Amino acid sequence: MTAELVRGQNHPVSQSRVEIRVSAGTPVLALASLADEQGRLSGSEVLAHPGARSLPGVRAPAELADRHTFNVDLDAVTADVHRVGVLLVLPPGGPVRFGAVPASHVAVADPDGGTEIAGYTLTGLDAENAVIALELYRRQGAWKVRAVGQGYADGLGALLADGGLPAPAAGELAATALRTAAPVKDTDVTLAAMPTLVGDLRAPQTPDQAPAPAPEPQDPIPVSGVPYAGTPGPAPAGDGSPPTISYTHPRRRRTSSEPPEPAPRPAAAAEPGQAPRPVAGDASGWSMDERLYNQVWGMFEDLARTVAAYRSAVEFADSRMDRELDGALSDPRHRLGGTGNAARDTARARREELVAQAQAVLDRDLAQLIAESEVVEPALPASYARWDNPVWHGHRTPEEGPLALRLGDLHLPERPDLRIPMLVRLPLERGLWIDNGRTGSEAAMAMDTDRLRRAAMDMAVAHAVRLLAVHPADRFSVHVIDAAGAGAASLAPLVRAGVLAGPPAAGAAGVTRTLAELTRRVDLVQMALRAGAPEDLPPDVDTAEQLLIVHDFPHGFDDRAVTQLRYLADEGASVGVHLLMVADRDEASAYGPLLDPLWRSLMRLSPVPDNHLADPWVQHAWTFEPNLPPQGSRVLDQALDQVAEARRTTRP
């Protein structure tokens, strides 16, 4: 049976000879990269491309095509190569971003029997035109495959430079690979980027309003993709490496054709020999919100890397001590005169010295990050801020939509009190799934079922209130499906404020009616955009962003409703219809694998602290902690009152 991977997930590869099959929605250049244990490209032979197709153990395709096959012999891969990456690149003259073409699928297969071992569909890409699709990597003497899905908006050269090649060499190698590929016929390159609802129904943006360019990764954080950022789907296979969040790192090099960004705010002066005092908004960006967003991402990356360095140093100290102890025990001279004890004491002392040095560096870096967090957190706008931030007391409904949304906090065990905001860009490129099942984590299993379900629904309502509060009064609508009425207590603030698009849909008839309405909207907007006439939509079509909250799925859903829900999950985001599900995957198991693509397309979040997310750089398991209003606080009611009042004053 084929293992269907999600971003960041891995699977064992038990045979040495495999095929890697690529099926893309447009002609692409398929390459293979060779990297060391740290993922760095080095040496003279790091890329198999049309001009140099064969490297030890790997043979790459020769031309541009929408289907490719790699032949890989893992036994022939040299000992210094620990990672074999599969890269997909959009060629000049075709589509300019992967978000404009159908999702590519990559699979590892048995070259003799043809059976696929593991497959991965690259979802969640947008402005990227080069991507690391997957990689084969060594782990404890065996090989595994990991779904990566890490894209680069600045092309193959940026990808290679991020892998460790000097920028000039990376650019030259990228140009050679593209130049030597056998071309396809011009008629084969026909797909063009489809406009989105946001891009066509809103006025053109000025530089001061323009969103940040698509970031260079880092999925799942991929987050291993943040916050994935949270990759939905089954528990990770193999060695238990956590799945990943589908985040994209905002720091990227701009192209020469883009105007320069405003200079970041300078850091405050510091005493000689000390680090500069942190300043909120000292990252690059067109606006303060964008600067703060990029600064939060920088803090996230800094914490990931400094903890990785500390853990690596401790691991090195432990392994060195083990080697020295083994040597002391195996040397007959140390068995006489008590020298063996002295050798062991010396080995342990060296280990403690190395760990102390690593701890000192970690403490220094953490102190700087904590100082930065103490400055940044109070300066965050409402869409990024915690519910206990004073910014909510003076919040008013804005005239423009936000750049990003806070879903919760992330932290690592080395310093649990250092919380990094988990931000996702808006509009949401993928839906959210708040898992109210008890099998998702140890914390969930220890919690009463009714309390867990209430916490999950409260979390969904808090997200809906935040989205309503940080959008202009007429630019965001919320629909709710609560077929059994089990979420009435959590939904009461939304119902009482009168800010929903309609009463929560109950029963099978309500499910059918709501899904039909939103499906019709997606169809009509897609047709209008394809016709190049988004202004010709029927007057009853609401062009505002839409959020559908589905509670207690699959209660009240028949086969047709399930199909419509999957359609909204796949097609809705591109035209402004977003999905937020509060559900237990086990309860939907009666549908079998039919719903697997649905779960994989959503970002899984937990209503209790859970370390199911990974970063894209060093693959830490990050603990996600939801952010809810303080007990007894009226901040949600106050925010909803502002939304209701703004809607009354803006209605004609």
C-alpha positions in Angstrom: 0.0 0.0 0.0 1.3 3.5 -0.9 2.0 5.8 2.0 0.5 9.2 1.2 2.7 11.7 2.9 2.0 15.2 4.1 4.6 17.9 4.3 7.3 17.1 6.8 6.3 13.4 7.1 8.7 10.6 6.4 8.6 6.9 5.5 11.1 4.1 5.4 12.7 3.1 2.1 13.7 -0.6 2.5 15.3 -1.1 -0.9 18.4 0.4 -2.5 17.1 0.8 -6.1 14.1 3.1 -6.5 12.4 5.2 -9.1 11.3 8.7 -8.3 8.3 9.7 -10.5 7.1 13.2 -11.0 3.7 14.2 -12.4 3.4 18.0 -12.8 0.5 20.1 -14.2 2.9 21.9 -16.5 6.3 21.2 -18.1 9.0 21.5 -15.3 12.7 21.0 -15.0 13.4 18.1 -12.6 16.8 18.0 -10.9 18.5 16.1 -8.1 20.7 17.7 -5.4 23.3 16.0 -3.2 23.9 17.3 0.3 25.8 16.3 3.5 24.4 15.4 6.9 23.6 19.1 7.6 21.8 19.6 4.3 24.6 21.7 2.9 25.6 21.5 -0.8 29.3 21.4 -1.1 32.0 19.9 -3.4 32.2 19.9 -7.2 29.2 17.7 -7.9 26.1 18.8 -6.1 23.4 18.9 -8.8 22.2 16.4 -11.4 20.8 18.4 -14.3 20.3 18.1 -18.1 23.9 19.2 -18.7 25.3 16.7 -16.2 22.7 14.1 -15.8 24.5 11.5 -13.8 26.0 11.6 -10.4 27.0 8.6 -8.2 23.8 6.8 -7.6 21.5 9.3 -9.3 20.4 9.9 -12.9 18.2 13.0 -13.7 15.9 13.6 -16.7 17.2 15.4 -19.8 14.4 17.7 -20.8 11.4 19.8 -19.8 8.3 17.7 -19.4 5.2 17.3 -17.2 6.3 13.8 -16.3 9.7 12.6 -15.2 11.4 9.6 -13.8 14.6 9.5 -11.8 16.7 6.3 -11.4 18.3 6.1 -8.0 20.7 3.5 -6.6 21.2 4.3 -2.9 24.0 1.8 -2.6 26.0 3.7 -5.2 25.6 7.1 -3.4 28.9 8.2 -2.0 29.4 8.0 1.8 29.6 11.8 2.3 26.1 12.3 0.7 23.3 12.0 3.3 20.5 13.7 1.4 19.3 13.3 -2.2 16.8 16.1 -3.0 14.3 16.2 -5.9 13.9 19.7 -7.2 11.2 21.0 -9.5 11.7 24.3 -11.4 9.4 26.3 -13.6 11.3 27.2 -16.8 11.3 30.7 -18.4 8.5 31.3 -20.8 5.9 29.2 -18.9 3.9 29.8 -15.7 5.8 32.0 -13.3 4.6 30.5 -10.0 3.5 27.1 -8.8 0.3 28.6 -7.4 -0.9 29.1 -10.9 -0.7 25.4 -12.0 -2.2 22.2 -10.7 -0.4 20.6 -7.8 2.5 18.3 -8.7 2.7 14.8 -7.3 6.0 13.0 -6.5 6.3 9.3 -5.7 9.1 6.9 -4.7 8.4 3.5 -6.4 9.9 0.0 -6.9 11.6 0.1 -10.4 10.9 -3.6 -11.0 7.3 -4.1 -9.7 6.2 -0.5 -10.3 4.6 -0.3 -6.9 4.7 3.1 -5.3 6.3 3.1 -1.8 5.3 6.6 -0.8 3.8 9.6 -2.6 3.4 13.3 -1.9 1.2 16.0 -3.5 2.7 19.5 -3.3 0.0 21.7 -2.0 0.1 25.2 -0.5 2.5 26.7 -3.0 1.9 30.2 -4.4 4.6 32.6 -5.7 7.4 30.0 -5.6 8.9 28.9 -9.0 11.5 26.4 -7.6 10.8 23.8 -4.9 12.5 21.0 -3.0 9.7 18.4 -3.5 11.1 15.6 -1.4 14.4 14.1 -0.2 15.8 10.7 0.4 18.0 10.8 3.6 20.1 8.5 5.7 18.9 7.9 9.3 20.8 5.5 11.6 22.2 3.5 8.7 19.0 3.2 6.7 17.3 5.4 4.1 14.0 7.2 4.4 12.0 9.6 2.2 10.6 12.9 3.6 8.0 15.1 2.0 9.6 18.6 2.0 7.6 21.0 -0.3 9.9 23.9 0.4 9.6 26.6 -2.3 11.6 29.6 -3.4 10.1 32.7 -5.0 13.5 33.8 -6.3 14.1 30.6 -8.3 16.7 27.9 -8.5 19.6 30.2 -7.7 18.1 31.2 -4.4 17.4 27.5 -3.6 21.0 26.5 -4.2 22.4 29.5 -2.3 20.2 28.6 0.6 21.8 25.1 0.5 25.2 26.6 1.1 26.6 27.5 -2.3 28.1 31.0 -2.7 25.7 33.3 -4.5 27.8 33.6 -7.7 28.3 29.9 -8.0 24.6 29.2 -7.3 23.5 31.6 -9.9 25.9 30.2 -12.5 24.9 26.6 -11.8 21.2 27.5 -12.0 21.7 29.3 -15.3 23.6 26.2 -16.7 20.8 23.8 -15.6 18.1 25.9 -17.3 20.1 26.5 -20.4 21.0 22.9 -21.0 17.5 21.5 -20.7 16.0 20.2 -23.9 13.0 22.5 -24.6 9.4 21.4 -25.2 7.2 22.7 -27.9 5.8 26.2 -27.4 2.3 24.8 -27.5 3.0 22.7 -24.4 3.5 25.7 -22.2 0.0 27.1 -22.2 -1.0 27.6 -18.5 -1.2 31.1 -17.3 -1.6 32.5 -13.8 -5.3 32.7 -12.9 -6.2 35.9 -11.0 -7.6 35.6 -7.5 -10.7 37.2 -6.1 -8.6 39.4 -3.9 -6.4 40.5 -6.7 -9.3 41.4 -9.1 -12.1 42.7 -6.9 -10.0 45.2 -4.9 -8.4 48.4 -6.1 -4.8 48.2 -7.2 -2.4 48.5 -4.3 0.1 51.2 -3.8 3.6 50.5 -2.6 2.5 51.5 0.9 -0.3 48.9 0.8 1.5 46.2 -1.0 1.8 42.9 0.9 5.2 41.4 1.5 6.5 39.3 -1.3 6.2 35.6 -0.9 8.8 34.4 1.6 11.6 32.0 1.0 11.3 28.9 3.1 12.3 27.5 5.3 6.4 23.8 5.5 6.4 22.6 7.4 8.9 25.2 9.6 8.8 22.7 6.8 7.8 25.1 10.1 10.0 21.7 9.4 5.2 24.4 6.8 4.9 26.8 11.3 3.5 27.1 12.4 3.1 23.9 8.4 3.1 25.3 10.5 0.9 22.0 12.0 0.6 19.6 9.3 -2.7 17.9 9.2 -3.1 14.2 8.6 -2.1 11.0 10.2 0.6 10.7 12.9 4.1 10.8 11.4 5.6 7.5 10.3 9.1 6.1 10.7 11.2 7.7 13.4 8.5 9.9 14.6 9.8 13.2 13.3 7.0 15.7 13.7 5.1 16.9 10.7 5.5 20.4 9.6 3.7 23.8 9.3 3.2 25.3 6.0 4.8 28.6 6.7 7.0 30.5 4.3 9.8 32.5 5.7 9.4 36.2 4.8 13.1 37.2 4.5 13.9 37.0 0.8 16.0 38.8 -1.6 14.0 41.1 -3.8 14.5 41.1 -7.6 16.3 44.1 -9.2 13.0 45.2 -10.8 11.3 45.8 -7.4 11.6 49.1 -5.7 13.6 49.1 -2.5 11.8 48.7 0.8 11.8 51.5 3.3 14.8 51.1 5.6 14.1 49.3 8.9 14.1 51.2 12.1 17.6 51.3 13.6 18.2 49.4 16.9 18.7 51.5 19.9 22.3 52.3 20.9 23.9 49.9 23.5 26.7 50.1 25.9 30.1 49.1 24.4 30.5 45.3 24.3 26.7 44.7 24.7 24.1 43.7 22.1 22.0 46.5 20.7 18.8 47.1 22.6 15.9 45.7 20.6 13.4 47.9 18.8 9.9 46.9 17.7 9.6 47.0 13.9 13.3 46.8 13.1 12.8 44.3 10.2 12.2 45.3 6.6 8.8 46.0 5.2 6.5 48.6 3.6 4.4 49.2 6.8 4.8 48.7 10.5 2.6 45.7 10.4 4.8 44.1 7.8 7.9 45.0 9.7 6.5 43.4 12.9 5.4 40.3 11.0 8.9 39.9 9.5 10.5 40.6 12.9 8.4 37.8 14.6 9.5 35.4 11.9 13.1 36.4 12.5 12.7 35.7 16.2 11.2 32.3 15.4 14.1 31.4 13.2 16.7 32.7 15.7 15.2 30.6 18.5 15.1 27.6 16.3 18.7 27.9 15.3 20.2 28.8 18.7 18.5 25.9 20.3 19.7 23.6 17.5 23.2 24.8 18.1 22.9 24.1 21.8 21.5 20.6 21.3 24.2 19.8 18.8 26.9 21.0 21.2 25.5 18.8 24.0 25.2 15.8 21.6 28.8 16.3 20.6 30.0 16.6 24.2 28.1 13.4 25.1 29.5 11.5 22.1 33.1 12.7 22.8 32.8 11.6 26.5 31.5 8.2 25.4 34.4 7.7 23.1 36.9 8.8 25.7 35.3 6.5 28.3 35.4 3.6 25.9 39.0 4.3 25.3 39.8 4.4 29.0 38.0 1.1 29.6 39.7 -0.6 26.7 43.3 0.5 27.6 44.9 -2.1 29.9 47.2 0.5 31.3 44.3 2.3 32.9 43.4 -0.9 34.9 46.6 -0.4 37.0 47.3 2.2 39.6 43.9 3.8 39.5 44.5 5.7 36.2 41.2 4.5 34.8 39.3 6.6 37.4 41.4 9.6 36.5 40.7 9.2 32.8 37.0 8.9 33.4 37.0 11.9 35.6 38.9 13.9 32.9 36.4 12.8 30.2 33.4 13.9 32.3 35.0 17.2 33.2 35.6 17.9 29.5 32.0 17.1 28.8 30.8 19.4 31.5 33.1 22.2 30.3 31.7 21.9 26.7 28.1 21.8 27.9 28.7 24.8 30.2 30.1 26.8 27.2 27.1 25.8 25.1 24.7 26.8 27.9 26.4 30.2 28.3 25.9 30.9 24.5 22.3 29.7 24.7 21.5 31.8 27.8 23.0 34.9 26.0 20.9 34.3 22.9 17.8 33.6 24.9 18.2 36.7 27.0 18.4 38.8 23.8 15.3 37.1 22.4 13.4 37.6 25.6 14.3 41.3 25.6 13.1 41.5 22.0 9.9 39.7 22.8 9.2 42.1 25.7 9.5 45.0 23.2 7.7 43.4 20.3 4.7 41.8 22.0 3.2 45.1 23.3 3.6 46.8 19.9 1.7 44.1 17.9 -1.5 45.2 16.1 -4.8 43.5 17.1 -4.6 40.9 14.4 -1.2 39.7 15.8 -1.8 40.4 19.5 -2.7 38.2 22.4 -6.3 38.7 23.8 -4.8 40.2 27.0 -2.9 42.9 25.0 -4.2 46.4 25.9 -4.4 47.1 22.2 -7.9 45.5 22.3 -9.2 48.1 24.7 -8.9 50.9 22.2 -9.5 48.8 19.1 -11.8 50.1 16.4 -12.9 48.4 13.2 -10.2 49.2 10.6 -10.6 50.5 7.1 -8.2 48.0 5.5 -7.7 44.3 6.0 -4.9 42.8 8.0 -1.6 41.3 6.8 -1.6 38.2 9.0 -3.5 36.5 11.9 -2.3 35.1 15.2 -3.3 31.5 15.7 -1.5 30.9 19.0 2.0 30.7 20.4 5.0 28.4 19.9 7.7 27.5 22.4 10.5 25.0 23.0 11.3 23.1 26.2 14.6 24.9 26.7 12.7 28.1 27.6 8.9 27.5 27.7 8.2 31.0 28.9 9.6 32.5 25.6 6.6 32.4 23.4 6.8 33.2 19.7 3.5 34.3 18.1 2.3 31.9 15.4 1.3 34.1 12.5 -0.3 33.1 9.2 -0.7 35.4 6.2 -4.1 36.5 5.1 -6.1 35.6 3.1 -5.7 32.0 4.4 -4.2 29.8 1.7 -5.4 26.7 3.4 -8.2 26.0 5.8 -7.8 25.3 9.5 -8.8 22.1 11.4 -9.1 22.3 15.2 -8.8 18.7 16.3 -11.3 18.0 19.1 -10.4 14.3 19.2 -8.7 12.6 22.2 -6.3 10.6 20.1 -4.3 13.5 18.8 -2.0 14.1 21.8 -1.3 13.1 25.4 -2.8 16.3 26.7 -6.0 15.6 24.8 -6.2 12.1 26.1 -5.9 13.3 29.6 -8.8 15.7 29.2 -12.5 15.1 29.6 -14.2 14.7 26.2 -16.9 17.3 26.8 -14.3 19.9 28.1 -12.0 19.2 25.1 -14.9 19.7 22.6 -15.9 22.9 24.3 -12.3 24.2 24.3 -12.0 23.4 20.6 -15.2 25.3 19.7 -14.3 28.2 22.0 -11.0 28.4 20.1 -12.8 28.5 16.7 -15.1 31.3 17.9 -12.1 33.3 19.2 -10.5 33.0 15.7 -13.8 34.1 14.0 -14.2 37.1 16.4 -10.6 38.1 15.7 -11.1 37.9 11.9 -14.3 39.9 12.1 -12.7 42.6 14.4 -9.6 43.2 12.2 -11.4 43.4 8.9 -13.5 46.3 7.6 -17.1 46.0 8.6 -18.4 44.9 5.2 -15.4 42.8 4.1 -15.7 39.6 6.2 -18.7 37.2 6.7 -18.9 34.2 8.9 -21.2 31.2 8.3 -21.7 28.3 10.8 -22.7 24.7 10.4 -23.6 23.2 13.8 -25.9 20.3 12.6 -26.6 18.9 16.1 -26.6 22.3 17.9 -23.8 21.0 20.2 -21.8 24.2 19.8 -24.6 26.6 20.9 -22.9 27.7 24.1 -19.6 28.6 22.4 -21.5 30.3 19.5 -23.7 32.4 21.8 -21.5 35.6 21.6 -21.6 35.6 17.8 -25.3 34.9 17.8 -26.1 37.6 20.4 -24.1 40.2 18.6 -25.9 39.5 15.3 -22.7 39.4 13.3 -23.1 36.0 11.6 -24.2 35.8 7.9 -27.2 33.8 9.2 -28.3 31.6 12.1 -26.1 28.6 12.6 -27.2 25.9 10.2 -28.8 22.9 12.0 -29.9 19.5 10.7 -29.2 18.0 7.3 -31.4 20.6 5.6 -29.3 23.4 7.1 -26.0 21.7 6.0 -27.3 21.3 2.5 -28.5 24.9 2.2 -25.3 26.5 3.6 -23.0 24.4 1.4 -25.1 25.0 -1.7 -24.9 28.8 -1.1 -21.1 28.8 -0.7 -20.5 26.4 -3.5 -22.6 28.6 -5.8 -20.5 31.6 -4.8 -17.2 29.8 -5.5 -18.5 28.7 -8.9 -19.8 32.2 -9.9 -16.6 34.0 -8.9 -14.4 31.5 -10.6 -16.4 31.9 -13.9 -16.3 35.7 -13.6 -12.6 35.6 -13.1 -12.0 33.3 -16.0 -14.1 35.5 -18.2 -12.1 38.5 -17.1 -15.2 40.3 -15.7 -15.2 40.0 -11.9 -17.5 43.1 -11.8 -20.3 41.3 -13.6 -21.2 39.0 -10.6 -24.9 38.8 -9.7 -25.9 41.4 -7.2 -26.7 38.8 -4.5 -23.1 37.4 -4.5 -21.3 38.7 -1.4 -17.8 39.6 -2.5 -16.5 39.8 1.0 -14.1 37.2 2.4 -16.1 34.3 3.8 -15.4 31.9 6.7 -17.3 28.7 7.1 -17.1 27.1 10.6 -18.1 23.4 10.5 -18.8 21.9 13.9 -19.2 18.2 14.7 -18.4 17.0 11.2 -19.6 14.5 9.8 -22.9 14.8 11.7 -25.6 15.9 9.2 -23.4 15.3 6.2 -24.5 12.9 3.4 -22.2 11.9 0.5 -23.2 15.0 -1.6 -22.5 17.3 1.3 -19.1 15.7 1.9 -18.2 16.2 -1.8 -19.2 19.9 -1.6 -17.1 20.3 1.6 -14.1 18.9 -0.2 -14.7 21.2 -3.1 -14.8 24.2 -0.8 -11.6 23.1 0.8 -9.8 22.7 -2.5 -11.2 25.6 -4.5 -12.6 28.1 -2.0 -9.5 29.8 -0.7 -8.5 31.1 -4.1 -11.8 33.0 -4.3 -12.2 34.1 -0.7 -14.1 31.2 0.9 -12.2 29.8 3.8 -12.9 26.7 5.9 -12.5 26.2 9.7 -13.4 22.7 10.8 -13.9 21.6 14.4 -13.8 17.8 14.2 -12.5 14.5 15.3 -10.9 12.7 12.4 -11.7 9.3 14.0 -15.4 10.1 13.8 -15.2 10.5 10.1 -13.4 7.2 9.6 -16.6 5.7 8.2 -15.9 7.5 4.9 -12.5 5.6 4.7 -9.7 7.2 2.6 -12.2 9.4 0.8 -11.6 12.2 3.2 -7.8 11.8 3.5 -7.1 14.6 1.0 -9.5 16.9 3.0 -7.6 16.4 6.2 -4.2 16.9 4.5 -5.3 20.1 2.9 -6.0 21.7 6.3 -3.6 23.0 8.9 -4.2 21.0 12.1 -4.4 23.0 15.4 -5.0 21.7 18.9 -7.2 23.2 21.6 -4.6 22.1 24.2 -0.8 22.5 24.3 0.7 19.9 21.8 4.1 19.5 20.2 2.8 18.5 16.7 4.4 21.3 14.7 8.0 21.4 13.3 10.1 24.2 11.9 11.6 24.2 8.3 15.2 24.7 9.3 16.2 22.2 12.0 12.9 20.2 12.5 12.4 21.0 16.2 9.1 19.7 17.7 7.4 23.0 18.7 4.7 23.1 21.3 1.7 24.9 20.0 -0.5 26.7 22.6 -3.8 28.3 21.7 -4.4 31.8 22.7 -7.9 32.4 24.3 -9.3 35.4 26.2 -8.5 35.4 29.9 -11.1 33.8 32.1 -13.9 36.2 32.9 -12.7 38.8 30.3 -15.2 40.6 28.2 -12.8 41.3 25.4 -14.7 39.1 22.9 -18.0 40.9 23.6 -16.3 44.3 23.3 -14.8 43.3 20.0 -18.1 42.0 18.7 -19.9 45.2 19.9 -17.5 47.2 17.8 -18.1 45.0 14.8 -21.9 45.2 15.2 -21.8 49.0 15.6 -19.5 49.4 12.5 -21.9 47.4 10.4 -24.9 49.5 11.5 -23.1 52.7 10.6 -21.8 51.5 7.2 -25.1 50.1 5.9 -26.9 52.3 3.4 
